[in-house]
């Protein structure tokens, strides 16, 4: 055998042949569980006192004006306490739970009273209240057992800590995590409803402004011009004829502005012939050559078709105004239950959602109908905008 690497065939005489005694590992995870269990009592005591003091006071004062707002504020505070407990569970127990969807903001909720009602019926807050109530006896139990085990049952403390911590994990997952996808979806839809309402109001204001500053002003001038022409018809027929000719020109301009406004609301070509013809029409008005490819096989519901049209229309307007592109392309196709749109240009790039070119508004509109909006626009280009919309079949008889 090579010198320096010999191994005895058996242990020297007198050595202990027994296996080493079993040891219970106190690894970092175990110490975190112990810390969590020891912190249960003070935190549970605080949560219980908060619930009893704030919420019960709010209940008793519901006969007065301040009762319901105080109760709502108490529930919102419970929501914040639940966030702290989720953070503690993530840090010490390794529990990965999603944060529940936030309550809609003041504008999305529609005012003080709707927001008050949402806070009062918030299931996330009420589950946190239940969590705080049952945590007091549980906190006393876990604190007592863990503290006693530190001095009396040290060898088996890791097993005790693991069992108690698993019960804590179950409570956090059951009471402090989002109840289900439906709750999250409801909150998203309530928030999206506010976006839809704001968008509709903005569109109505735009239409009112365009009518007031455009066609309405021209029609007022037209009426005044025709009135003057009527007065001069007998005295100065030539001047009256010139005024009528000017009025005729004003009528043409007013009609064109009304057509443009109607096209902005919902173009007739989209209703009559679908996306292919409508997008080809809007592409022809773009300042750069645009190749349009539409492969759908069938027409989607009118609402989805309209959103797709106005999305492409605004993107092509941005290309005309901001991109400096030489060419662009539009592709529209269906993939299973989604309608996909891709608009690409070879311009300077740098487009962003917060760039002030209406991209944020487009993203919000698509999000409100469960759609997606993605921009890939490095500096120097090219810019590729991809939008997705849910496919909804057009009802029979809908035009």
Secondary structure, DSSP 4 states (H G I P E B T S, - for coil): --TT----SSPPTT---SPPPP-----HHHHHHHHHHHHHHHHHHHHHHHIIIIIHHHHHGGGSTHHHHHHHHHHHHHHHHHHHHHHHHHHHH----PPPPPPP-HHHHTSHHHHHHHHHT-HHHHHHHHHHHHHHHHHHHHHHHHHHHHHS-GGGHHHHHHHHHHHHHHHIIIIIS-S-HHHHHHHHHHHHHHHHHHHHHHHHHHHHHHIIIIIHHHHHHHHHHHHHHHHHTTT-HHHHHHHHHHHHHHHHHHHHHHHHHHHHHH-HHHHHH-HHHHHHHHHHTSSSEEEEEEE-SS-B-HHHHHHHHHHHHHHHHHIIIII--SEEEEEEEEETTEEEEEEEE-S-----TTSSSSHHHHHHHHHHTT-EEEEEE-TT--EEEEEEEE--BPPTT--
